[in-house]
Amino acid sequence: MYTSINFCKFSRVIQTDTKKGMKMPDTEKKPALNIRAAKKEDIPLILEFIKGIAEFEKLTHLVTATEETLEESMFGEKPYSEVFFAELDGEPAGFTVFFHNFSTFVGKQGLYIEDIFVKPGFRGKGIGKAMFLHCINLAKERNCGRMEWAVLDWNPAREFYEYFGAGPVDGWHIYRMSADKFESALEK
């Protein structure tokens, strides 16, 4: 279950009233951060974010996702992943794609973060942290045994994750087989 999270903060600023020589408190509204679940109408925005993270990771040549494949995979009869957006003052600033996996050792579902991405112009405002903490809250609410994700070795976000207590899994390597290898594997 998603709920909107508003991180609307106010700061107090002291201004001088030059007519009376008095210091008066002023309230200045800071930008509102809202986290919301994606809807089917957001498919073009999801694809835009996917292309954005691919560009950041220098992997645009690997993007084959289309609006049609995203609609089927994320909003079809059996959704395989979930997406939420972080919006700053109503403007899409970041997104997270995640799904549930399962740990036989733990005997519980886990939450796997496929992507967390904040647009470059919105970095340094706590948006990535808010999205990561939202994932942790979802994992707690859904009684997950753990959260997992992969991070490119050059990505500075590694220090961020380690700050929160996460770390690489010693002795494990990620293996992947793409769909174009399925047929040849079945023939062996």
C-alpha positions as a Markdown table, in Angstrom:
| # | Residue | x | y | z |
|---|---|---|---|---|
| 1 | Met | 0.0 | 0.0 | 0.0 |
| 2 | Tyr | 1.4 | 3.4 | -1.0 |
| 3 | Thr | 0.8 | 6.6 | 0.8 |
| 4 | Ser | 2.0 | 10.0 | -0.3 |
| 5 | Ile | 4.8 | 11.2 | 1.8 |
| 6 | Asn | 5.2 | 15.0 | 2.0 |
| 7 | Phe | 8.5 | 16.3 | 3.2 |
| 8 | Cys | 7.4 | 19.9 | 3.4 |
| 9 | Lys | 9.7 | 21.8 | 5.7 |
| 10 | Phe | 9.6 | 25.4 | 6.9 |
| 11 | Ser | 12.6 | 27.4 | 8.0 |
| 12 | Arg | 12.5 | 30.5 | 10.1 |
| 13 | Val | 14.4 | 33.4 | 8.8 |
| 14 | Ile | 15.0 | 36.6 | 10.8 |
| 15 | Gln | 14.4 | 39.7 | 8.8 |
| 16 | Thr | 14.8 | 43.3 | 9.9 |
| 17 | Asp | 11.9 | 45.6 | 9.5 |
| 18 | Thr | 13.8 | 48.8 | 8.5 |
| 19 | Lys | 10.9 | 51.1 | 9.3 |
| 20 | Lys | 10.7 | 50.0 | 12.9 |
| 21 | Gly | 14.2 | 48.5 | 13.4 |
| 22 | Met | 12.7 | 45.2 | 14.7 |
| 23 | Lys | 13.7 | 41.7 | 13.9 |
| 24 | Met | 10.7 | 39.7 | 12.7 |
| 25 | Pro | 10.4 | 36.0 | 12.0 |
| 26 | Asp | 9.6 | 35.0 | 8.5 |
| 27 | Thr | 8.4 | 31.6 | 7.3 |
| 28 | Glu | 9.8 | 30.4 | 4.0 |
| 29 | Lys | 8.3 | 27.3 | 2.4 |
| 30 | Lys | 10.8 | 24.7 | 1.2 |
| 31 | Pro | 10.0 | 22.4 | -1.8 |
| 32 | Ala | 7.6 | 19.6 | -1.1 |
| 33 | Leu | 8.7 | 16.0 | -1.9 |
| 34 | Asn | 6.0 | 13.6 | -2.7 |
| 35 | Ile | 6.5 | 9.8 | -3.3 |
| 36 | Arg | 3.7 | 8.1 | -5.2 |
| 37 | Ala | 3.0 | 4.8 | -6.9 |
| 38 | Ala | 3.2 | 4.8 | -10.7 |
| 39 | Lys | -0.1 | 4.4 | -12.6 |
| 40 | Lys | -0.6 | 3.0 | -16.1 |
| 41 | Glu | -0.7 | 6.5 | -17.5 |
| 42 | Asp | 2.9 | 7.0 | -16.3 |
| 43 | Ile | 4.3 | 4.5 | -18.8 |
| 44 | Pro | 5.9 | 7.2 | -21.0 |
| 45 | Leu | 7.5 | 8.7 | -17.9 |
| 46 | Ile | 8.8 | 5.3 | -16.7 |
| 47 | Leu | 10.4 | 4.8 | -20.1 |
| 48 | Glu | 11.9 | 8.3 | -19.9 |
| 49 | Phe | 13.5 | 7.5 | -16.5 |
| 50 | Ile | 14.8 | 4.1 | -17.8 |
| 51 | Lys | 16.5 | 6.0 | -20.7 |
| 52 | Gly | 17.9 | 8.5 | -18.2 |
| 53 | Ile | 19.4 | 5.9 | -15.9 |
| 54 | Ala | 20.8 | 4.0 | -19.0 |
| 55 | Glu | 22.5 | 7.3 | -20.1 |
| 56 | Phe | 23.9 | 7.8 | -16.6 |
| 57 | Glu | 25.3 | 4.2 | -16.6 |
| 58 | Lys | 26.6 | 4.6 | -20.2 |
| 59 | Leu | 24.4 | 1.6 | -21.2 |
| 60 | Thr | 21.9 | 3.2 | -23.6 |
| 61 | His | 22.7 | 0.6 | -26.2 |
| 62 | Leu | 21.1 | -2.1 | -23.9 |
| 63 | Val | 17.7 | -0.4 | -23.7 |
| 64 | Thr | 15.1 | -2.4 | -25.6 |
| 65 | Ala | 12.1 | -1.6 | -23.4 |
| 66 | Thr | 9.1 | -0.1 | -25.1 |
| 67 | Glu | 5.9 | 1.4 | -23.7 |
| 68 | Glu | 4.1 | -1.8 | -24.8 |
| 69 | Thr | 6.5 | -4.2 | -22.9 |
| 70 | Leu | 6.4 | -2.0 | -19.8 |
| 71 | Glu | 2.6 | -1.9 | -19.9 |
| 72 | Glu | 2.5 | -5.7 | -20.1 |
| 73 | Ser | 5.2 | -6.3 | -17.5 |
| 74 | Met | 4.2 | -3.7 | -15.0 |
| 75 | Phe | 0.4 | -3.2 | -15.4 |
| 76 | Gly | -0.7 | -6.4 | -17.2 |
| 77 | Glu | -2.6 | -9.4 | -15.8 |
| 78 | Lys | 0.3 | -10.4 | -13.7 |
| 79 | Pro | 2.5 | -7.4 | -12.8 |
| 80 | Tyr | 6.2 | -8.4 | -12.3 |
| 81 | Ser | 7.4 | -5.2 | -10.8 |
| 82 | Glu | 6.3 | -2.0 | -9.1 |
| 83 | Val | 7.4 | 1.6 | -9.7 |
| 84 | Phe | 7.2 | 4.7 | -7.6 |
| 85 | Phe | 8.1 | 8.3 | -8.3 |
| 86 | Ala | 9.6 | 11.1 | -6.2 |
| 87 | Glu | 8.2 | 14.4 | -7.2 |
| 88 | Leu | 9.6 | 17.7 | -6.1 |
| 89 | Asp | 6.9 | 20.4 | -6.1 |
| 90 | Gly | 4.9 | 18.2 | -8.5 |
| 91 | Glu | 7.8 | 17.7 | -11.0 |
| 92 | Pro | 9.1 | 14.1 | -11.5 |
| 93 | Ala | 12.6 | 14.1 | -10.0 |
| 94 | Gly | 13.3 | 10.4 | -9.4 |
| 95 | Phe | 12.0 | 6.9 | -9.8 |
| 96 | Thr | 12.5 | 3.4 | -8.3 |
| 97 | Val | 11.7 | 0.1 | -9.9 |
| 98 | Phe | 11.5 | -3.0 | -7.6 |
| 99 | Phe | 10.0 | -6.4 | -7.3 |
| 100 | His | 9.8 | -9.3 | -4.9 |
| 101 | Asn | 12.2 | -12.2 | -5.0 |
| 102 | Phe | 12.4 | -15.1 | -2.5 |
| 103 | Ser | 15.2 | -16.4 | -0.3 |
| 104 | Thr | 15.0 | -20.1 | 0.5 |
| 105 | Phe | 17.6 | -19.7 | 3.3 |
| 106 | Val | 15.5 | -17.0 | 5.0 |
| 107 | Gly | 12.2 | -18.6 | 4.0 |
| 108 | Lys | 10.7 | -15.2 | 3.1 |
| 109 | Gln | 10.2 | -12.9 | 0.2 |
| 110 | Gly | 12.7 | -10.1 | -0.3 |
| 111 | Leu | 12.5 | -6.8 | -2.0 |
| 112 | Tyr | 14.9 | -6.4 | -5.0 |
| 113 | Ile | 15.6 | -2.9 | -6.1 |
| 114 | Glu | 16.2 | -2.9 | -9.9 |
| 115 | Asp | 16.7 | 0.9 | -10.2 |
| 116 | Ile | 16.8 | 4.0 | -8.1 |
| 117 | Phe | 17.5 | 7.0 | -10.2 |
| 118 | Val | 17.4 | 10.8 | -9.5 |
| 119 | Lys | 17.6 | 13.2 | -12.4 |
| 120 | Pro | 20.9 | 15.1 | -12.4 |
| 121 | Gly | 19.2 | 18.5 | -11.7 |
| 122 | Phe | 17.6 | 17.2 | -8.6 |
| 123 | Arg | 20.6 | 15.5 | -6.9 |
| 124 | Gly | 21.8 | 16.6 | -3.5 |
| 125 | Lys | 18.3 | 17.3 | -2.2 |
| 126 | Gly | 17.7 | 14.1 | -0.3 |
| 127 | Ile | 15.5 | 12.6 | -3.0 |
| 128 | Gly | 17.6 | 9.4 | -3.4 |
| 129 | Lys | 17.6 | 9.0 | 0.4 |
| 130 | Ala | 13.8 | 9.4 | 0.6 |
| 131 | Met | 13.3 | 6.8 | -2.1 |
| 132 | Phe | 15.7 | 4.3 | -0.5 |
| 133 | Leu | 14.1 | 4.8 | 2.9 |
| 134 | His | 10.7 | 4.3 | 1.2 |
| 135 | Cys | 12.0 | 0.9 | 0.0 |
| 136 | Ile | 13.1 | 0.0 | 3.5 |
| 137 | Asn | 9.6 | 0.9 | 4.8 |
| 138 | Leu | 7.9 | -1.1 | 2.1 |
| 139 | Ala | 10.2 | -4.1 | 2.9 |
| 140 | Lys | 9.3 | -3.8 | 6.6 |
| 141 | Glu | 5.5 | -3.4 | 5.9 |
| 142 | Arg | 5.6 | -6.5 | 3.6 |
| 143 | Asn | 7.6 | -8.6 | 6.1 |
| 144 | Cys | 10.5 | -9.1 | 3.8 |
| 145 | Gly | 13.5 | -10.9 | 5.0 |
| 146 | Arg | 16.0 | -8.6 | 3.2 |
| 147 | Met | 16.5 | -6.1 | 0.4 |
| 148 | Glu | 19.0 | -6.6 | -2.4 |
| 149 | Trp | 20.2 | -4.6 | -5.4 |
| 150 | Ala | 23.2 | -4.4 | -7.7 |
| 151 | Val | 25.5 | -1.4 | -7.9 |
| 152 | Leu | 28.0 | -0.7 | -10.7 |
| 153 | Asp | 31.6 | -0.8 | -9.2 |
| 154 | Trp | 32.2 | 2.9 | -10.2 |
| 155 | Asn | 28.9 | 4.2 | -8.8 |
| 156 | Pro | 29.5 | 6.7 | -5.9 |
| 157 | Ala | 26.2 | 5.6 | -4.5 |
| 158 | Arg | 28.0 | 2.6 | -3.0 |
| 159 | Glu | 29.2 | 4.8 | -0.1 |
| 160 | Phe | 25.6 | 5.9 | 0.5 |
| 161 | Tyr | 24.4 | 2.4 | 0.8 |
| 162 | Glu | 27.2 | 1.4 | 3.1 |
| 163 | Tyr | 26.4 | 4.3 | 5.3 |
| 164 | Phe | 23.0 | 2.7 | 5.9 |
| 165 | Gly | 24.5 | -0.7 | 6.7 |
| 166 | Ala | 24.4 | -2.4 | 3.4 |
| 167 | Gly | 27.4 | -4.0 | 1.7 |
| 168 | Pro | 28.5 | -6.2 | -1.1 |
| 169 | Val | 28.0 | -9.9 | -0.7 |
| 170 | Asp | 31.3 | -11.7 | -0.4 |
| 171 | Gly | 31.9 | -14.7 | -2.6 |
| 172 | Trp | 28.9 | -14.1 | -4.9 |
| 173 | His | 28.8 | -13.0 | -8.5 |
| 174 | Ile | 25.8 | -11.9 | -10.5 |
| 175 | Tyr | 25.1 | -14.1 | -13.5 |
| 176 | Arg | 22.7 | -13.2 | -16.3 |
| 177 | Met | 21.3 | -14.9 | -19.3 |
| 178 | Ser | 19.5 | -12.7 | -21.8 |
| 179 | Ala | 16.4 | -14.0 | -23.7 |
| 180 | Asp | 18.4 | -14.4 | -27.0 |
| 181 | Lys | 20.4 | -17.2 | -25.3 |
| 182 | Phe | 17.3 | -19.2 | -24.1 |
| 183 | Glu | 16.9 | -21.2 | -27.3 |
| 184 | Ser | 20.5 | -22.2 | -27.7 |
| 185 | Ala | 20.7 | -23.2 | -24.0 |
| 186 | Leu | 17.6 | -25.4 | -24.4 |
| 187 | Glu | 19.2 | -27.1 | -27.3 |
| 188 | Lys | 22.4 | -28.2 | -25.4 |
